Amino acid sequence: MSEVVVYTTPTCGYCHQVKQYLTQREIPYREVDVAADPQAGIEMVNLSGQRGVPVVVIDGQVVIGFNRPRIDDLLTARSARRPRLGVSVADARTMAQKHGSGPTEGAYVGKVTPLSPGDRVGLTEGDVIIALDGRPISNAEDLENTLSGLVPGEEVSLVFVRAGQRNTARVTP
């Protein structure tokens, strides 16, 4: 599985900028504090040939410093390869609590991007995705994790709830 790793130290200003940038773009990442973990520092030097931070590793590609254009290029390439439904989601439990009703398990669909795979199968705001490719979806994170494990362009089953009714569709994320 692909991932984004940011090697940092607590006092590094550029490290904070990288983390803030990734957070704003809603890119999940794993932070490794090389000041607290000397072995991670050795790993970082072996990967990058550098002792300075930040070092960002995106799907095995190393970026030294806060090189936004290079980070953007790698993230764009990454998203082009990664299956997507084209929907914004939240945890169904949170939305059910907020609205006082609805399913408490699944990924609540907010915005649906026009012409996206989600739009093409008819997903609309308020639907709750409860399974994808035969795997149960308990929350938004489950949906993202399941999507990341799919083969791009391969059709899979999608199960969602709309107005209390269970619906099944075939989608190609």
Backbone as numpy.savetxt, mean C-alpha at the origin, in Angstrom:
# Nx Ny Nz CAx CAy CAz Cx Cy Cz
7.71 -10.46 -1.69 6.87 -9.28 -1.69 7.76 -8.04 -1.69
7.38 -7.07 -2.46 8.15 -5.84 -2.54 7.91 -4.98 -1.32
8.90 -4.14 -1.03 8.73 -3.24 0.10 9.62 -2.03 -0.04
9.32 -1.02 0.78 10.12 0.19 0.85 10.73 0.22 2.25
12.07 0.37 2.30 12.79 0.41 3.56 13.54 1.74 3.60
13.45 2.42 4.75 14.16 3.69 4.93 15.13 3.53 6.10
16.43 3.61 5.82 17.45 3.57 6.85 17.63 5.00 7.36
17.52 5.20 8.68 17.50 6.53 9.26 18.32 6.60 10.54
18.44 7.83 11.04 18.87 8.09 12.42 17.92 9.15 12.97
17.76 9.22 14.27 16.79 10.16 14.85 17.12 11.63 14.59
18.39 11.97 14.38 18.77 13.37 14.23 18.90 13.83 12.79
18.59 12.98 11.85 18.76 13.29 10.43 17.54 14.01 9.87
17.73 15.28 9.48 16.64 16.07 8.92 16.11 15.51 7.61
17.02 15.06 6.73 16.57 14.50 5.46 15.80 13.20 5.67
16.15 12.45 6.70 15.40 11.22 7.03 13.96 11.56 7.35
13.76 12.61 8.15 12.40 13.04 8.49 11.65 13.48 7.24
12.34 14.16 6.32 11.69 14.61 5.09 11.27 13.42 4.23
12.13 12.41 4.11 11.79 11.22 3.33 10.56 10.53 3.91
10.57 10.34 5.23 9.44 9.66 5.88 8.15 10.47 5.70
8.24 11.78 5.85 7.06 12.64 5.67 6.56 12.55 4.22
7.47 12.56 3.27 7.11 12.47 1.86 6.39 11.16 1.55
6.94 10.05 2.03 6.32 8.75 1.80 4.95 8.67 2.47
4.86 9.21 3.68 3.58 9.21 4.40 2.54 10.02 3.65
2.91 11.20 3.16 1.98 12.04 2.40 1.49 11.34 1.14
2.36 10.54 0.53 1.98 9.81 -0.68 1.31 8.47 -0.36
1.12 8.21 0.94 0.47 6.98 1.41 1.23 5.73 0.95
2.57 5.82 0.99 3.43 4.70 0.64 3.86 4.03 1.94
3.45 2.79 2.17 3.90 2.10 3.39 5.40 1.83 3.31
6.07 1.99 4.44 7.51 1.74 4.48 7.89 1.18 5.84
9.07 0.57 5.86 9.63 0.06 7.11 10.83 0.91 7.43
10.84 1.50 8.62 11.96 2.33 9.05 12.96 1.48 9.82
14.25 1.67 9.51 15.32 0.99 10.22 16.25 2.06 10.78
16.30 2.17 12.10 17.13 3.16 12.80 18.53 2.57 12.98
19.48 3.04 12.15 20.82 2.48 12.20 21.59 2.93 13.44
21.14 3.99 14.11 21.78 4.43 15.35 21.46 3.44 16.48
20.28 2.86 16.44 19.85 1.92 17.49 20.23 0.48 17.16
20.52 0.20 15.89 20.80 -1.17 15.46 22.07 -1.20 14.62
23.23 -1.42 15.25 24.50 -1.43 14.52 24.54 -2.45 13.37
23.89 -3.59 13.55 23.87 -4.60 12.49 23.14 -4.05 11.26
22.07 -3.27 11.48 21.35 -2.64 10.37 22.24 -1.62 9.66
23.11 -0.94 10.44 24.05 -0.01 9.83 25.01 -0.71 8.89
25.48 -1.87 9.29 26.36 -2.67 8.43 25.61 -3.10 7.17
24.37 -3.53 7.35 23.52 -3.93 6.22 23.36 -2.77 5.24
23.10 -1.56 5.78 22.92 -0.38 4.95 24.18 -0.07 4.15
25.35 -0.13 4.80 26.61 0.13 4.11 26.85 -0.92 3.02
26.54 -2.16 3.30 26.70 -3.22 2.30 25.79 -2.99 1.09
24.59 -2.50 1.34 23.64 -2.23 0.25 24.04 -1.02 -0.58
24.46 0.05 0.11 24.63 1.33 -0.56 26.07 1.76 -0.78
27.00 1.18 0.00 28.38 1.65 -0.06 28.55 2.98 0.67
27.53 3.42 1.38 27.54 4.72 2.06 27.28 4.54 3.55
27.85 5.46 4.33 27.56 5.47 5.77 26.50 6.50 6.11
26.24 7.43 5.20 25.28 8.50 5.46 23.84 8.05 5.27
22.95 8.71 5.98 21.51 8.45 5.87 20.82 9.70 5.34
19.67 9.60 4.79 18.88 8.38 4.62 19.34 7.55 3.42
19.08 6.28 3.53 19.20 5.37 2.40 17.82 4.74 2.26
17.27 4.84 1.07 15.93 4.31 0.79 16.10 3.14 -0.17
15.46 2.03 0.15 15.50 0.86 -0.73 14.06 0.58 -1.17
13.83 0.68 -2.48 12.50 0.45 -3.04 12.60 -0.75 -3.97
11.97 -1.84 -3.55 11.98 -3.07 -4.34 13.39 -3.46 -4.75
14.36 -3.31 -3.82 15.73 -3.72 -4.06 16.61 -2.65 -4.70
16.02 -1.53 -5.13 16.78 -0.44 -5.74 17.16 0.57 -4.66
18.44 0.95 -4.60 18.96 1.82 -3.54 18.95 3.28 -3.99
18.44 4.15 -3.10 18.47 5.59 -3.32 19.21 6.18 -2.12
20.25 6.95 -2.41 21.04 7.57 -1.35 20.57 9.01 -1.18
20.22 9.37 0.05 19.73 10.72 0.33 18.27 10.88 -0.04
17.77 12.08 0.13 16.38 12.37 -0.23 16.35 12.85 -1.68
16.51 11.89 -2.59 16.52 12.16 -4.02 15.10 11.94 -4.54
14.29 12.98 -4.41 12.87 12.86 -4.74 12.61 12.37 -6.16
13.31 12.91 -7.20 13.04 12.41 -8.56 13.30 10.90 -8.69
14.37 10.41 -8.09 14.67 8.97 -8.18 13.64 8.15 -7.41
13.25 8.64 -6.23 12.22 7.96 -5.44 10.92 7.91 -6.24
10.54 9.04 -6.85 9.31 9.08 -7.66 9.38 8.10 -8.83
10.54 8.05 -9.51 10.68 7.11 -10.63 10.48 5.68 -10.18
11.09 5.32 -9.06 10.96 3.94 -8.57 9.55 3.64 -8.10
8.91 4.61 -7.45 7.54 4.40 -6.99 6.57 4.31 -8.17
6.81 5.10 -9.21 5.96 5.04 -10.40 6.10 3.69 -11.08
7.34 3.23 -11.21 7.56 1.91 -11.82 6.92 0.82 -10.97
7.01 0.98 -9.67 6.43 0.01 -8.73 4.92 -0.03 -8.87
4.27 1.14 -8.93 2.81 1.16 -9.02 2.33 0.67 -10.37
3.14 0.84 -11.41 2.76 0.35 -12.73 2.73 -1.18 -12.74
3.58 -1.81 -11.95 3.64 -3.27 -11.89 2.63 -3.86 -10.92
2.18 -3.07 -9.99 1.38 -3.59 -8.90 -0.11 -3.58 -9.25
-0.79 -4.69 -9.04 -2.23 -4.72 -9.30 -2.97 -3.72 -8.41
-3.95 -3.05 -9.00 -4.74 -2.07 -8.27 -6.21 -2.20 -8.67
-7.08 -1.85 -7.74 -8.50 -1.81 -8.05 -8.95 -0.40 -8.44
-8.18 0.61 -8.05 -8.56 1.99 -8.35 -9.64 2.50 -7.42
-9.60 2.05 -6.18 -10.57 2.51 -5.18 -9.83 2.96 -3.93
-10.38 3.95 -3.26 -9.88 4.35 -1.95 -10.68 3.57 -0.92
-10.00 3.00 0.06 -10.70 2.19 1.05 -10.34 2.59 2.47
-11.22 2.22 3.37 -11.02 2.39 4.81 -11.49 1.11 5.48
-11.15 0.94 6.74 -11.63 -0.23 7.47 -13.14 -0.14 7.63
-13.84 -1.21 7.29 -15.30 -1.24 7.41 -15.73 -1.01 8.86
-14.98 -1.54 9.80 -15.32 -1.37 11.22 -15.40 0.11 11.59
-14.41 0.88 11.14 -14.39 2.32 11.43 -15.60 3.01 10.82
-15.92 2.66 9.59 -17.05 3.31 8.91 -18.38 2.90 9.54
-18.49 1.64 9.98 -19.72 1.18 10.64 -19.93 1.92 11.96
-18.84 2.13 12.69 -18.94 2.88 13.95 -19.33 4.32 13.68
-18.77 4.90 12.65 -19.05 6.29 12.30 -20.51 6.48 11.88
-21.02 5.53 11.08 -22.39 5.64 10.56 -23.43 4.92 11.41
-22.96 4.15 12.39 -23.89 3.44 13.27 -24.47 2.18 12.69
-23.99 1.76 11.51 -24.49 0.52 10.91 -23.55 0.08 9.80
-23.81 -1.11 9.27 -23.03 -1.64 8.16 -22.11 -2.76 8.60
-21.50 -3.42 7.62 -20.59 -4.51 7.93 -19.40 -4.01 8.74
-18.92 -4.84 9.66 -17.77 -4.46 10.48 -16.49 -5.14 10.02
-16.59 -6.05 9.06 -15.42 -6.72 8.50 -15.35 -6.37 7.03
-14.15 -6.04 6.56 -13.95 -5.77 5.14 -13.32 -4.41 4.91
-13.20 -4.08 3.63 -12.63 -2.80 3.21 -13.74 -1.95 2.60
-14.08 -0.87 3.29 -15.15 0.05 2.87 -14.64 0.87 1.67
-15.41 0.89 0.60 -15.03 1.62 -0.60 -15.48 3.07 -0.48
-14.52 3.97 -0.63 -14.81 5.41 -0.67 -14.89 5.83 -2.13
-13.88 6.51 -2.58 -13.81 6.99 -3.95 -13.47 5.86 -4.91
-14.10 5.87 -6.09 -13.80 4.91 -7.15 -13.29 5.71 -8.35
-12.08 5.40 -8.80 -11.50 6.09 -9.94 -12.20 5.66 -11.22
-12.67 6.64 -12.02 -13.33 6.28 -13.28 -12.42 5.44 -14.18
-13.01 4.45 -14.83 -12.35 3.54 -15.76 -11.34 2.60 -15.10
-11.30 2.58 -13.78 -10.41 1.67 -13.06 -11.03 0.27 -13.04
-10.25 -0.75 -12.66 -10.83 -2.09 -12.55 -12.04 -2.12 -11.60
-11.98 -1.39 -10.49 -13.12 -1.34 -9.57 -14.36 -0.73 -10.22
-14.15 0.33 -10.99 -15.26 0.98 -11.71 -15.83 0.04 -12.76
-14.97 -0.67 -13.47 -15.43 -1.57 -14.54 -16.29 -2.72 -14.01
-16.08 -3.13 -12.74 -16.93 -4.20 -12.19 -18.11 -3.62 -11.41
-18.23 -2.29 -11.38 -19.40 -1.66 -10.78 -19.30 -1.31 -9.32
-18.10 -1.31 -8.74 -17.98 -0.90 -7.34 -18.39 0.56 -7.20
-19.08 0.86 -6.11 -19.49 2.24 -5.83 -19.19 2.57 -4.37
-19.20 3.85 -4.09 -18.96 4.30 -2.71 -19.96 3.62 -1.78
-19.45 3.11 -0.66 -20.30 2.44 0.32 -20.26 0.93 0.24
-19.77 0.39 -0.89 -19.60 -1.06 -0.98 -18.53 -1.49 0.02
-18.59 -2.73 0.47 -17.58 -3.26 1.38 -17.02 -4.55 0.77
-15.73 -4.52 0.46 -15.06 -5.68 -0.12 -14.75 -6.66 1.01
-15.25 -7.91 0.85 -15.06 -8.90 1.91 -14.17 -10.07 1.49
-13.88 -10.19 0.18 -12.98 -11.25 -0.29 -12.41 -10.86 -1.64
-11.17 -11.28 -1.87 -10.51 -11.05 -3.16 -9.65 -12.27 -3.44
-9.82 -12.83 -4.62 -9.06 -14.01 -5.04 -9.22 -15.16 -4.04
-10.42 -15.29 -3.47 -10.70 -16.36 -2.52 -10.17 -16.13 -1.12
-9.56 -14.98 -0.89 -9.00 -14.67 0.43 -9.92 -13.71 1.16
-10.23 -13.98 2.42 -11.08 -13.06 3.18 -10.38 -11.72 3.40
-11.16 -10.66 3.32 -10.65 -9.31 3.55 -11.31 -8.79 4.83
-10.50 -8.58 5.88 -11.02 -8.10 7.16 -10.97 -6.59 7.28
-10.03 -5.95 6.56 -9.86 -4.51 6.66 -9.11 -3.99 5.44
-8.84 -2.68 5.42 -8.17 -2.07 4.28 -6.77 -2.65 4.07
-6.06 -2.92 5.15 -4.70 -3.47 5.03 -4.72 -4.85 4.39
-5.71 -5.68 4.76 -5.84 -7.00 4.13 -6.00 -6.87 2.62
-6.80 -5.90 2.20 -7.02 -5.70 0.76 -5.70 -5.34 0.08
-4.96 -4.40 0.65 -3.68 -3.99 0.06 -2.69 -5.15 0.02
-2.64 -5.93 1.09 -1.72 -7.08 1.14 -2.10 -8.13 0.10
-3.39 -8.37 -0.05 -3.84 -9.35 -1.04 -3.55 -8.87 -2.44
-3.83 -7.59 -2.70 -3.53 -7.02 -4.03 -2.05 -7.15 -4.37
-1.19 -6.88 -3.39 0.25 -6.90 -3.66 0.74 -8.30 -4.01
0.00 -9.32 -3.64 0.40 -10.69 -3.96 -0.17 -11.22 -5.25
-0.99 -10.42 -5.94 -1.62 -10.88 -7.18 -0.69 -10.66 -8.38
-0.94 -11.42 -9.43 -0.22 -11.27 -10.69 -0.94 -10.19 -11.50
-0.22 -9.14 -11.93 -0.88 -8.10 -12.72 -1.53 -8.68 -13.98
-2.75 -8.24 -14.25 -3.45 -8.67 -15.45 -4.18 -10.00 -15.32
-4.11 -10.64 -14.17 -4.79 -11.92 -13.98 -6.17 -11.69 -13.36
-7.21 -12.26 -13.97 -8.57 -12.10 -13.46 -8.77 -12.89 -12.17
-9.40 -12.26 -11.18 -9.66 -12.91 -9.89 -11.09 -12.61 -9.45
-11.55 -13.36 -8.46 -12.89 -13.13 -7.94 -12.86 -11.99 -6.90
-13.93 -11.24 -6.86 -14.11 -10.14 -5.93 -15.49 -10.29 -5.31
-15.55 -10.32 -3.98 -16.82 -10.43 -3.28 -17.00 -9.16 -2.46
-18.17 -8.53 -2.62 -18.45 -7.30 -1.88 -19.90 -7.27 -1.43
-20.15 -6.45 -0.43 -21.49 -6.29 0.11 -21.98 -4.89 -0.25
-23.22 -4.84 -0.78 -23.85 -3.56 -1.09 -25.29 -3.63 -0.56
-25.62 -2.70 0.30 -26.97 -2.63 0.88 -27.38 -3.97 1.47
-26.45 -4.63 2.15 -26.74 -5.90 2.81 -26.72 -7.11 1.90
-26.54 -6.92 0.61 -26.54 -8.02 -0.35 -25.11 -8.38 -0.74
-24.82 -9.66 -0.75 -23.49 -10.16 -1.14 -23.45 -10.25 -2.67
-22.40 -9.70 -3.28 -22.23 -9.70 -4.73 -20.86 -10.27 -5.09
-20.80 -10.97 -6.22 -19.54 -11.52 -6.70 -19.29 -11.02 -8.11
-18.04 -10.67 -8.40 -17.66 -10.21 -9.73 -16.30 -10.77 -10.06
-15.94 -10.73 -11.32 -14.59 -11.08 -11.77 -13.91 -9.78 -12.14
-12.69 -9.57 -11.61 -11.98 -8.32 -11.82 -10.55 -8.61 -12.25
-10.01 -7.73 -13.08 -8.61 -7.85 -13.51 -7.86 -6.62 -12.99
-7.25 -6.77 -11.79 -6.55 -5.60 -11.22 -5.21 -5.34 -11.92
